């Protein structure tokens, strides 16, 4: 399928000899003193709507561009490209031909201002093994926390805001002192300092300081990034904003994952996690961004406003900008158009039906005393927001393709949790509709859940063995009904398969050279794709396993042959050139070809590349946002608005998820972004 698409794109490009300008497009040619400028971005931006609106395309090899499907407005059109200085903006309206002259960057320092963060982050020096020998996993374990499990799990390191020290931070004797103070800033300071000073024993401070000192002295990235080529020149990106400048967004949803035609052209809903209880809503048809206020059930539900702060923010001072009780992490549409959230509805102490002594089957097998986040469901038509009290904690959520529309969740402490939404809708009884189970290996290989030994106890070949793991990502397998999860925040990380019928699990540790499992997804063949701190997109196919999948030897390292690794784009670190610095947070699989690059294409967040990386026919296609710089993806979703409209009726939606949205180009006051990526047949297609 991907090969056919490549052929179709090439044929269409050859056929487009001149841009065809319709009443809804702007087209022309981009040139510089060097002639035609291919592979650069042309940006049309307007402030005529109730949200930021910018549409971005890439020039072909002859420097031609065509910006399609522009709503009526007055636009400022300009060019940005690697090796160039941003062109002056020109006023234009749809239906207009506009040629643009741009200027070659005078020197390498000027050119480097628009490089993706990856090229600056690659200048960071990494400790030698001896210095980090006490960190679990050694240097790889150190990198896991510096990359997608820790620092780059929340921020885009390498952008202008992070590769420099803000003057508002204060005056210090050394850059090391400045970094130590910087990491204590604001409402996330405790988390940051715990990683750097706790898990990593303070070692990163000297390397962060050395990095910013060298950059301040004028050192530049070793090599420039390549311009978009091939399919990357067919990408159309539409950028809008929502929420407010003090909030950040984690995820969004606007359709049912199982049927991405649900809610075509409809509203999109975001989850602002720790930052706010004003949940953002985007109307992409009318370019309007609004919010609704999420409530909690119990008045004693804590708020992030009261979390301890170690030191003032260099941007916000003593102001506590985060204030959320719901801490909504992840939204997901169902088949009826409702939006389900992993959201807190009460304080952590669980009700009696969750604990020891309850007659709830799951509680009898494995009682739970506390859960930090539960579930809620929003009905857009009525505005009703319903609390769903769960005994298990929640983080991510996915619907299974079954008769009960079972909602599976991650985030439970050593359990997987689920909600029978059909039963909940019929009864309104959250206790009766939910269930959970621990992860237990079938060590005695009898195919049944038996008495188990606890984690840390010696293996008993006559019993099963419980695992002390938790799901980070959760993904129902459309092939056999099993449920997979990624095991993050430990070295080297793993994937776990849970069978709802037997309540037994299997674990598969990621082998070298891979490490640092975080976000993951599954394709329609049952193959799992996962973002790794090793700078790879990991692929795991259980069908390739040669050894027994249960029994005393099936404890995690028994199927290395099931793993494959695809090096993500990007340079390597100064002293580890073989490893991509890319620090992908999450991977999502386009099971239904919503983007137009083929069914089951895995797409990894390009957290240091201002976009995402799609693996097409064994090669990565990078979809980038050049403006505003420092776009940072966390969650994404595909939707087919109108299958009859070809590429115009499909695409993927992504929200920016950097916890500090004021770090991106534009600075303080800018809002989180929503991006719609589409792929047309050629760079000049209408």
C-alpha positions as CSV (number, residue, x, y, z in Angstrom):
1,X,0.0,0.0,0.0
2,X,2.8,2.5,0.9
3,X,4.6,1.7,-2.3
4,X,1.5,2.4,-4.3
5,X,1.1,5.7,-2.5
6,X,4.6,6.8,-3.2
7,X,4.1,6.0,-6.9
8,X,0.8,8.0,-6.9
9,X,2.5,11.0,-5.3
10,X,5.3,11.0,-7.8
11,X,2.8,10.8,-10.8
12,X,0.7,13.6,-9.4
13,X,3.7,15.8,-8.9
14,X,4.9,15.4,-12.5
15,X,1.4,16.3,-13.7
16,X,1.3,19.6,-11.9
17,X,3.4,21.8,-14.1
18,X,1.9,25.1,-12.8
19,X,0.0,26.0,-9.6
20,X,-3.7,26.1,-10.3
21,X,-5.1,28.9,-8.2
22,X,-8.7,28.6,-7.1
23,X,-10.8,31.0,-5.1
24,X,-9.7,29.3,-1.9
25,X,-5.9,29.1,-2.5
26,X,-2.8,31.3,-2.6
27,X,0.0,30.2,-4.9
28,X,3.3,31.3,-6.3
29,X,7.1,30.7,-6.4
30,X,9.8,31.2,-3.8
31,X,13.2,32.4,-4.9
32,X,16.4,33.8,-3.4
33,X,19.7,34.9,-4.9
34,X,20.5,31.3,-5.4
35,X,17.3,30.7,-7.5
36,X,14.3,28.6,-6.7
37,X,14.0,27.5,-3.1
38,X,12.7,24.0,-2.8
39,X,11.7,22.3,0.4
40,X,11.0,25.5,2.4
41,X,7.8,26.4,4.2
42,X,5.2,29.0,3.1
43,X,3.0,30.2,6.0
44,X,-0.3,32.0,5.6
45,X,-1.5,33.4,9.0
46,X,-4.5,35.4,10.0
47,X,-6.0,36.8,13.2
48,X,-9.4,37.3,11.7
49,X,-10.9,34.3,13.6
50,X,-11.5,33.5,17.3
51,X,-8.4,31.4,17.4
52,X,-4.9,31.6,15.9
53,X,-5.1,30.3,12.3
54,X,-2.1,29.4,10.1
55,X,-1.8,27.1,7.2
56,X,1.6,25.8,6.2
57,X,2.9,24.1,3.0
58,X,6.2,23.1,1.5
59,X,7.6,24.2,-1.9
60,X,8.4,21.7,-4.6
61,X,11.8,21.4,-6.3
62,X,11.1,24.4,-8.5
63,X,10.2,26.6,-5.5
64,X,6.5,26.5,-6.3
65,X,3.9,26.4,-3.6
66,X,0.1,26.3,-3.3
67,X,-1.8,26.8,0.0
68,X,-5.2,25.2,-0.4
69,X,-8.5,25.4,1.3
70,X,-8.1,28.8,3.0
71,X,-11.2,30.2,4.6
72,X,-12.0,33.8,3.6
73,X,-9.8,36.2,5.5
74,X,-6.8,38.5,5.2
75,X,-3.5,36.7,5.4
76,X,0.1,37.5,6.1
77,X,2.2,35.2,3.9
78,X,5.9,34.5,4.5
79,X,8.6,31.9,4.1
80,X,10.8,30.1,6.6
81,X,13.4,27.5,5.6
82,X,16.6,25.9,6.7
83,X,19.5,28.1,5.5
84,X,17.2,31.2,5.0
85,X,16.2,34.3,6.9
86,X,12.5,34.6,7.4
87,X,11.0,36.6,4.6
88,X,9.1,39.7,5.1
89,X,5.4,39.1,5.3
90,X,3.1,40.1,2.4
91,X,-0.6,40.6,2.6
92,X,-2.7,38.3,0.5
93,X,-6.2,36.9,0.1
94,X,-7.4,33.6,-1.3
95,X,-7.4,33.5,-5.1
96,X,-4.2,35.5,-5.3
97,X,-0.9,34.7,-7.0
98,X,2.0,35.7,-4.8
99,X,5.7,35.3,-5.6
100,X,8.0,35.6,-2.6
101,X,11.7,36.7,-2.5
102,X,13.7,35.5,0.4
103,X,17.2,35.9,1.7
104,X,20.0,33.4,2.3
105,X,21.2,33.4,6.0
106,X,24.4,35.5,6.3
107,X,26.1,33.0,8.5
108,X,25.7,29.7,10.3
109,X,24.6,31.3,13.6
110,X,21.7,33.0,11.8
111,X,20.7,29.9,10.0
112,X,20.7,27.8,13.1
113,X,18.0,29.9,14.8
114,X,15.3,27.9,13.0
115,X,16.9,24.4,13.5
116,X,14.8,21.9,15.4
117,X,15.8,21.4,19.0
118,X,17.3,18.0,18.3
119,X,20.3,19.7,16.6
120,X,21.0,21.8,19.6
121,X,20.3,19.0,22.1
122,X,22.9,16.9,20.2
123,X,25.6,19.2,21.5
124,X,25.0,17.9,25.0
125,X,27.9,15.8,26.4
126,X,26.9,12.5,28.1
127,X,28.8,11.0,31.1
128,X,31.1,8.1,30.7
129,X,29.9,4.8,32.2
130,X,32.1,5.0,35.3
131,X,30.4,8.3,36.4
132,X,26.9,6.8,36.2
133,X,27.7,3.3,37.3
134,X,25.3,3.5,40.3
135,X,22.4,4.6,38.1
136,X,20.2,1.5,37.2
137,X,21.1,0.8,33.6
138,X,24.3,2.8,33.8
139,X,24.7,5.4,31.0
140,X,21.6,4.0,29.2
141,X,19.6,4.4,32.4
142,X,20.9,8.0,32.8
143,X,19.8,8.7,29.2
144,X,16.4,7.2,29.8
145,X,15.7,9.8,32.5
146,X,17.3,12.7,30.6
147,X,15.3,11.8,27.5
148,X,11.7,10.5,27.2
149,X,11.2,9.2,30.8
150,X,12.2,12.4,32.5
151,X,13.3,15.7,31.2
152,X,12.1,15.5,27.6
153,X,9.0,13.7,28.8
154,X,7.8,17.2,29.8
155,X,9.9,19.7,27.9
156,X,11.5,20.2,24.5
157,X,15.2,20.4,25.5
158,X,17.2,22.2,22.9
159,X,14.8,24.9,22.1
160,X,15.8,28.6,22.6
161,X,14.2,28.8,26.0
162,X,16.1,25.7,27.4
163,X,19.5,26.2,25.7
164,X,19.8,29.6,27.3
165,X,19.5,30.8,30.9
166,X,16.7,33.4,31.4
167,X,18.0,36.7,32.9
168,X,15.0,36.8,35.1
169,X,16.3,33.8,37.0
170,X,18.9,36.0,38.7
171,X,22.7,36.3,39.0
172,X,24.8,33.3,39.9
173,X,28.5,32.6,40.4
174,X,28.4,29.7,37.9
175,X,26.1,28.1,35.3
176,X,25.9,25.1,37.5
177,X,24.4,27.2,40.3
178,X,22.0,28.7,37.8
179,X,20.9,25.3,36.6
180,X,20.4,24.0,40.1
181,X,18.2,27.0,40.9
182,X,16.4,26.8,37.6
183,X,15.3,23.2,38.2
184,X,13.6,24.2,41.4
185,X,11.4,26.7,39.7
186,X,7.6,26.8,39.8
187,X,5.0,24.1,40.5
188,X,7.0,21.3,38.8
189,X,10.2,22.1,40.6
190,X,9.9,19.2,43.1
191,X,9.5,16.7,40.2
192,X,12.5,18.2,38.3
193,X,14.9,18.3,41.2
194,X,13.9,14.8,42.3
195,X,15.0,13.4,39.0
196,X,18.2,15.4,38.6
197,X,19.4,15.4,42.2
198,X,17.7,12.2,43.3
199,X,17.5,9.5,40.6
200,X,20.6,10.9,38.8
201,X,22.6,12.0,41.8
202,X,23.1,15.6,40.6
203,X,25.2,14.4,37.6
204,X,23.2,16.2,34.9
205,X,24.0,19.7,36.4
206,X,27.5,19.8,35.2
207,X,26.5,18.7,31.7
208,X,23.6,21.1,31.4
209,X,25.9,23.9,32.5
210,X,28.6,23.0,30.1
211,X,26.1,22.8,27.3
212,X,24.6,26.2,27.8
213,X,28.1,27.7,28.4
214,X,29.3,26.5,25.1
215,X,26.2,27.7,23.3
216,X,26.5,31.1,25.0
217,X,30.1,31.3,23.8
218,X,28.9,30.8,20.2
219,X,29.2,27.1,19.6
220,X,26.7,25.8,17.0
221,X,25.2,22.5,15.9
222,X,27.6,20.3,14.0
223,X,25.5,20.0,10.9
224,X,22.3,21.6,9.4
225,X,19.1,19.6,9.2
226,X,18.0,18.4,5.7
227,X,15.1,20.2,4.2
228,X,11.8,18.3,3.7
229,X,11.9,15.9,0.7
230,X,9.7,13.4,-1.0
231,X,6.3,12.9,0.7
232,X,7.3,15.5,3.3
233,X,6.7,18.2,0.7
234,X,3.1,17.0,0.3
235,X,2.2,17.9,3.9
236,X,-0.4,20.5,4.7
237,X,-0.4,21.7,8.3
238,X,-3.1,23.8,9.9
239,X,-2.3,25.4,13.2
240,X,-4.8,26.8,15.7
241,X,-4.7,27.5,19.4
242,X,-6.9,27.0,22.4
243,X,-7.0,27.1,26.2
244,X,-4.9,29.9,27.7
245,X,-1.2,30.9,28.2
246,X,-0.9,29.4,31.7
247,X,-2.2,26.0,30.8
248,X,-0.8,23.0,28.9
249,X,-2.5,20.2,27.1
250,X,-1.8,16.6,27.3
251,X,-4.1,14.9,24.8
252,X,-7.1,15.5,22.6
253,X,-10.0,13.5,21.1
254,X,-12.5,14.1,18.4
255,X,-13.6,10.7,17.1
256,X,-13.9,7.0,18.1
257,X,-10.6,5.2,17.6
258,X,-12.4,2.1,16.4
259,X,-14.4,4.1,13.8
260,X,-12.7,7.3,12.9
261,X,-15.7,8.6,10.8
262,X,-17.6,9.3,14.1
263,X,-18.0,13.0,14.7
264,X,-16.7,14.0,11.2
265,X,-15.9,17.8,11.1
266,X,-17.0,18.0,14.7
267,X,-15.6,19.5,17.9
268,X,-12.3,18.4,19.5
269,X,-11.8,18.1,23.2
270,X,-8.6,18.4,25.2
271,X,-7.3,17.3,28.6
272,X,-5.3,20.0,30.4
273,X,-4.0,17.5,33.1
274,X,-2.4,19.3,36.1
275,X,-2.8,22.8,34.8
276,X,-6.6,23.6,34.7
277,X,-10.1,22.4,35.1
278,X,-11.2,24.5,32.1
279,X,-11.3,21.8,29.5
280,X,-10.6,23.2,26.0
281,X,-12.9,22.7,23.0
282,X,-12.1,23.5,19.4
283,X,-14.6,24.0,16.6
284,X,-12.3,23.5,13.5
285,X,-15.2,24.2,11.1
286,X,-15.8,27.7,12.4
287,X,-12.3,28.3,14.0
288,X,-13.7,29.0,17.5
289,X,-12.0,27.8,20.7
290,X,-14.0,27.6,23.9
291,X,-13.9,25.7,27.3
292,X,-16.2,24.0,29.7
293,X,-15.5,23.8,33.4
294,X,-15.0,20.2,34.8
295,X,-16.2,19.6,38.3
296,X,-15.3,17.0,41.0
297,X,-17.7,15.0,43.1
298,X,-16.2,15.6,46.6
299,X,-15.3,19.0,48.1
300,X,-12.1,17.6,49.7
301,X,-10.6,16.7,46.3
302,X,-7.1,18.2,46.3
303,X,-5.9,20.7,43.8
304,X,-2.5,21.2,42.1
305,X,-2.6,24.8,43.3
306,X,-1.5,23.5,46.7
307,X,1.4,21.4,45.6
308,X,4.7,22.5,47.3
309,X,6.8,25.0,45.4
310,X,10.6,25.2,46.0
311,X,11.4,28.5,44.3
312,X,9.6,31.2,42.1
313,X,9.3,30.8,38.4
314,X,11.5,33.1,36.3
315,X,8.4,33.6,34.1
316,X,5.6,33.8,36.6
317,X,7.3,34.6,39.9
318,X,5.3,33.5,42.9
319,X,2.1,33.1,41.0
320,X,0.7,29.6,41.1
321,X,-0.6,29.2,37.6
322,X,-1.7,25.6,37.8
323,X,-5.0,24.9,39.6
324,X,-6.6,21.6,38.8
325,X,-8.7,19.2,40.9
326,X,-9.7,16.9,38.0
327,X,-6.1,16.5,36.6
328,X,-7.6,15.1,33.4
329,X,-5.0,13.3,31.5
330,X,-6.5,11.6,28.5
331,X,-9.9,11.9,26.6
332,X,-11.4,9.3,24.3
333,X,-14.6,9.4,22.2
334,X,-17.0,6.5,22.2
335,X,-19.4,5.3,19.5
336,X,-22.2,7.7,20.6
337,X,-20.1,10.8,20.6
338,X,-19.5,11.1,24.3
339,X,-16.0,12.0,25.6
340,X,-14.5,9.8,28.4
341,X,-11.7,11.2,30.5
342,X,-9.2,9.8,32.9
343,X,-10.1,12.4,35.5
344,X,-10.0,12.7,39.3
345,X,-13.5,12.9,40.9
346,X,-12.5,12.6,44.6
347,X,-9.6,12.3,47.1
348,X,-7.4,9.2,46.9
349,X,-9.0,7.1,49.7
350,X,-11.1,4.4,48.1
351,X,-14.7,3.5,49.1
352,X,-15.4,0.3,51.0
353,X,-16.4,-1.7,47.9
354,X,-12.8,-1.5,46.7
355,X,-11.1,-2.7,49.9
356,X,-10.6,-6.0,51.8
357,X,-14.0,-7.3,53.0
358,X,-15.9,-6.2,49.9
359,X,-17.9,-8.9,48.0
360,X,-16.9,-7.3,44.6
361,X,-15.1,-10.1,42.8
362,X,-12.1,-8.0,41.9
363,X,-11.8,-6.7,45.4
364,X,-12.0,-10.2,46.8
365,X,-9.1,-11.3,44.6
366,X,-7.0,-8.1,44.9
367,X,-8.3,-5.3,47.2
368,X,-7.2,-1.7,46.5
369,X,-7.0,1.0,49.2
370,X,-6.5,4.1,47.0
371,X,-6.7,5.6,43.5
372,X,-5.3,8.9,42.5
373,X,-7.4,9.4,39.3
374,X,-10.7,7.9,38.2
375,X,-13.1,8.3,35.2
376,X,-15.6,10.9,34.0
377,X,-17.8,11.1,30.9
378,X,-19.0,14.3,29.1
379,X,-22.1,14.4,26.9
380,X,-21.5,17.3,24.5
381,X,-25.2,17.7,23.5
382,X,-26.5,18.1,27.1
383,X,-23.3,19.4,28.8
384,X,-23.7,16.6,31.4
385,X,-20.5,15.6,33.1
386,X,-20.8,12.2,34.9
387,X,-18.5,10.9,37.6
388,X,-17.4,7.3,37.4
389,X,-15.7,6.2,40.6
390,X,-13.1,3.5,40.1
391,X,-11.1,1.6,42.6
392,X,-8.1,1.5,40.2
393,X,-6.1,4.6,39.2
394,X,-6.4,5.7,35.6
395,X,-4.0,7.3,33.1
396,X,-4.6,6.4,29.5
397,X,-7.8,4.7,28.2
398,X,-8.9,2.7,25.1
399,X,-12.1,1.0,24.0
400,X,-12.1,-2.6,23.1
401,X,-13.9,-3.8,19.9
402,X,-16.4,-6.0,21.9
403,X,-20.1,-6.1,22.5
404,X,-19.8,-4.3,25.8
405,X,-17.6,-1.4,24.6
406,X,-15.2,-2.3,27.4
407,X,-13.1,0.7,28.4
408,X,-9.5,-0.4,29.4
409,X,-7.3,1.9,31.4
410,X,-3.7,2.2,32.4
411,X,-2.2,3.8,35.5
412,X,-3.4,1.3,38.1
413,X,-0.9,0.3,40.8
414,X,0.1,-3.1,39.6
415,X,-3.3,-3.9,38.1
416,X,-5.1,-3.3,34.8
417,X,-8.6,-1.8,35.2
418,X,-11.7,-1.9,33.0
419,X,-15.2,-0.6,32.8
420,X,-18.1,-2.4,31.1
421,X,-19.6,0.8,29.6
422,X,-22.7,-1.0,28.4
423,X,-23.5,-2.2,31.9
424,X,-22.7,1.2,33.3
425,X,-25.1,2.9,30.9
426,X,-27.9,0.5,31.8
427,X,-27.5,0.6,35.5
428,X,-25.5,3.7,36.4
429,X,-23.7,1.5,38.9
430,X,-19.9,2.1,38.6
431,X,-19.1,-0.6,41.2
432,X,-20.9,-3.3,39.4
433,X,-19.6,-2.3,36.0
434,X,-15.9,-2.2,36.8
435,X,-13.2,-4.8,37.3
436,X,-9.5,-5.1,37.7
437,X,-6.8,-7.7,38.0
438,X,-3.1,-8.0,38.9
439,X,-0.5,-9.2,36.4
440,X,0.3,-12.8,37.0
441,X,2.7,-15.1,35.0
442,X,1.6,-18.7,34.3
443,X,4.8,-20.2,35.8
444,X,3.4,-23.7,36.3
445,X,2.1,-23.6,32.7
446,X,-1.3,-25.1,33.3
447,X,-3.2,-22.3,31.6
448,X,-5.1,-21.3,34.7
449,X,-4.8,-18.6,37.3
450,X,-3.6,-20.3,40.5
451,X,-2.1,-19.2,43.8
452,X,0.9,-17.0,43.1
453,X,4.1,-16.0,44.8
454,X,4.5,-12.3,45.5
455,X,7.0,-10.0,43.7
456,X,10.5,-10.4,45.1
457,X,9.9,-14.0,46.4
458,X,11.7,-16.9,44.9
459,X,10.1,-18.5,41.9
460,X,8.0,-21.6,42.7
461,X,7.5,-23.9,39.7
462,X,4.2,-25.2,41.2
463,X,2.7,-21.7,41.5
464,X,2.1,-18.6,39.4
465,X,4.1,-15.4,39.9
466,X,2.7,-11.9,40.4
467,X,4.5,-9.0,38.7
468,X,5.1,-5.7,40.3
469,X,4.5,-3.7,37.1
470,X,1.9,-1.2,36.0
471,X,0.6,-0.3,32.5
472,X,1.6,3.1,31.1
473,X,0.1,2.8,27.6
474,X,-2.9,0.5,27.2
475,X,-4.0,-1.1,24.0
476,X,-6.6,-3.7,23.3
477,X,-5.5,-6.1,20.6
478,X,-8.1,-6.2,17.7
479,X,-6.9,-9.7,16.7
480,X,-7.5,-11.8,19.8
481,X,-9.0,-9.6,22.5
482,X,-5.9,-9.5,24.7
483,X,-4.9,-6.2,26.2
484,X,-1.3,-5.0,26.0
485,X,0.5,-2.3,28.0
486,X,3.9,-0.7,28.1
487,X,5.9,-0.8,31.4
488,X,7.7,2.5,31.8
489,X,9.8,4.2,34.4
490,X,12.1,1.3,35.0
491,X,15.1,0.0,33.1
492,X,15.1,-1.3,30.4
493,X,11.3,-1.4,30.3
494,X,8.9,-4.0,28.9
495,X,5.6,-4.9,27.2
496,X,3.0,-6.9,29.0
497,X,0.1,-8.9,27.5
498,X,-3.0,-9.5,29.7
499,X,-5.6,-12.1,28.7
500,X,-9.1,-11.1,30.0
501,X,-10.3,-14.7,29.7
502,X,-7.7,-16.4,31.8
503,X,-6.5,-13.3,33.8
504,X,-3.0,-14.4,33.0
505,X,-0.2,-12.2,31.7
506,X,3.0,-12.4,29.7
507,X,6.0,-10.0,29.9
508,X,8.5,-9.1,27.2
509,X,11.5,-7.0,28.2
510,X,13.1,-4.8,25.6
511,X,16.5,-6.2,24.7
512,X,19.7,-4.3,23.8
513,X,20.2,-2.0,22.0
514,X,16.7,-0.8,22.9
515,X,15.8,0.6,26.3
516,X,13.4,3.1,27.9
517,X,9.9,2.0,27.0
518,X,7.3,4.7,27.2
519,X,4.2,5.3,25.0
520,X,3.0,2.5,22.7
521,X,0.2,1.4,20.4
522,X,-0.9,-1.7,18.5
523,X,-1.7,-2.3,14.9
524,X,-4.5,-4.5,13.4
525,X,-2.1,-7.4,13.1
526,X,-1.4,-7.4,16.8
527,X,2.1,-5.9,16.4
528,X,3.1,-3.5,19.2
529,X,5.0,-0.3,18.4
530,X,6.7,1.6,21.1
531,X,8.7,4.8,21.7
532,X,12.2,4.1,23.2
533,X,14.7,6.3,25.0
534,X,17.4,4.5,22.9
535,X,16.4,6.8,20.0
536,X,14.4,4.0,18.3
537,X,10.9,3.1,17.4
538,X,10.5,-0.4,18.8
539,X,8.5,-3.1,17.1
540,X,7.4,-6.3,18.9
541,X,5.7,-9.2,17.1
542,X,4.7,-12.0,19.5
543,X,4.2,-14.3,16.5
544,X,8.0,-14.5,16.0
545,X,8.6,-15.9,19.5
546,X,10.3,-19.3,19.4
547,X,10.4,-20.3,23.1
548,X,7.4,-21.2,25.3
549,X,5.3,-18.2,26.2
550,X,4.5,-19.5,29.7
551,X,6.4,-21.7,32.2
552,X,9.4,-21.0,34.5
553,X,11.5,-19.6,31.7
554,X,9.0,-17.1,30.3
555,X,9.9,-14.3,32.7
556,X,10.7,-11.5,30.2
557,X,13.9,-12.3,28.3
558,X,12.6,-15.3,26.4
559,X,11.7,-13.6,23.1
560,X,14.4,-11.2,21.9
561,X,13.6,-12.4,18.3
562,X,10.2,-10.7,18.6
563,X,11.8,-7.3,18.7
564,X,13.0,-5.0,15.8
565,X,14.3,-1.5,16.1
566,X,14.0,1.5,13.7
567,X,16.4,4.3,14.4
568,X,14.5,7.6,14.7
569,X,15.6,10.6,12.6
570,X,18.1,13.0,14.1
571,X,21.8,13.4,15.0
572,X,23.6,11.6,17.7
573,X,25.0,13.1,20.9
574,X,28.6,14.5,20.8
575,X,30.1,11.4,22.3
576,X,27.3,8.8,21.3
577,X,26.9,9.5,17.6
578,X,25.3,6.2,16.8
579,X,22.2,6.9,19.0
580,X,19.6,9.4,17.8
581,X,19.0,12.1,20.3
582,X,15.3,12.0,19.4
583,X,13.3,11.5,22.6
584,X,9.9,10.2,21.5
585,X,7.2,10.4,24.1
586,X,4.5,8.3,22.6
587,X,3.6,6.2,19.5
588,X,0.2,5.9,17.9
589,X,-0.7,3.6,15.1
590,X,-2.9,4.8,12.2
591,X,-4.9,1.6,12.1
592,X,-7.5,3.0,9.6
593,X,-5.4,5.1,7.2
594,X,-6.8,8.4,8.5
595,X,-3.7,10.3,7.3
596,X,-3.5,8.7,3.8
597,X,-0.1,7.1,4.2
598,X,-1.5,3.6,4.6
599,X,-3.2,1.5,7.2
600,X,-1.3,0.4,10.3
601,X,1.4,3.1,9.9
602,X,3.0,3.8,13.3
603,X,3.6,7.4,14.1
604,X,6.0,8.4,16.9
605,X,6.0,11.8,18.4
606,X,9.0,13.9,17.2
607,X,9.4,15.7,20.5
608,X,12.7,17.3,19.4
609,X,11.7,17.8,15.8
610,X,8.6,20.0,16.2
611,X,6.3,17.3,14.8
612,X,5.9,13.5,14.4
613,X,7.7,10.7,12.6
614,X,5.6,8.3,10.5
615,X,7.2,5.0,9.5
616,X,6.2,4.4,5.8
617,X,7.5,1.5,3.9
618,X,10.4,1.2,6.3
619,X,11.4,4.8,6.1
620,X,10.5,7.7,8.3
621,X,8.4,10.6,7.0
622,X,8.7,13.6,9.4
623,X,5.7,15.9,9.6
624,X,7.0,19.3,11.0
625,X,5.6,22.5,12.3
626,X,8.2,25.2,11.5
627,X,6.0,28.0,13.0
628,X,5.7,28.6,15.8
629,X,9.0,26.8,16.6
630,X,9.2,24.4,19.5
631,X,5.9,22.4,18.9
632,X,5.9,19.4,21.2
633,X,3.5,16.6,20.6
634,X,2.2,14.2,23.2
635,X,-1.1,12.6,22.1
636,X,-2.5,12.3,18.6
637,X,-5.5,10.9,16.8
638,X,-6.7,10.4,13.3
639,X,-10.1,11.3,11.9
640,X,-11.9,10.9,8.6
641,X,-14.2,13.9,8.2
642,X,-15.5,13.0,4.8
643,X,-14.1,9.9,3.0
644,X,-15.5,11.1,-0.4
645,X,-13.3,14.2,-0.3
646,X,-10.0,12.3,-0.6
647,X,-7.0,13.9,1.2
648,X,-9.1,16.9,2.1
649,X,-11.5,14.8,4.2
650,X,-8.9,13.1,6.4
651,X,-5.9,13.8,8.6
652,X,-4.4,13.5,12.1
653,X,-4.9,15.9,15.0
654,X,-2.2,16.7,17.6
655,X,-2.1,19.1,20.5
656,X,1.1,20.6,21.9
657,X,1.9,19.1,25.2
658,X,5.0,20.9,26.6
659,X,4.3,21.7,30.2
660,X,5.7,25.2,29.6
661,X,3.9,26.5,26.5
662,X,5.6,29.9,27.0
663,X,8.9,28.2,26.0
664,X,7.8,28.1,22.4
665,X,8.3,30.8,19.8
666,X,6.2,33.8,20.9
667,X,7.0,33.4,24.5
668,X,4.8,34.3,27.5
669,X,1.2,34.8,26.6
670,X,1.1,32.3,23.7
671,X,-1.5,29.5,24.0
672,X,-1.2,25.7,23.5
673,X,-1.6,24.6,19.8
674,X,-3.8,22.2,17.9
675,X,-2.3,21.0,14.6
676,X,-4.1,19.2,11.8
677,X,-1.7,17.4,9.5
678,X,-2.9,16.3,6.0
679,X,-1.0,14.7,3.1
680,X,-2.0,15.6,-0.4
681,X,-1.0,13.9,-3.7
682,X,1.7,16.5,-4.6
683,X,3.1,19.8,-3.3
684,X,0.8,21.7,-5.7
685,X,-2.5,19.7,-5.3
686,X,-5.7,21.7,-4.7
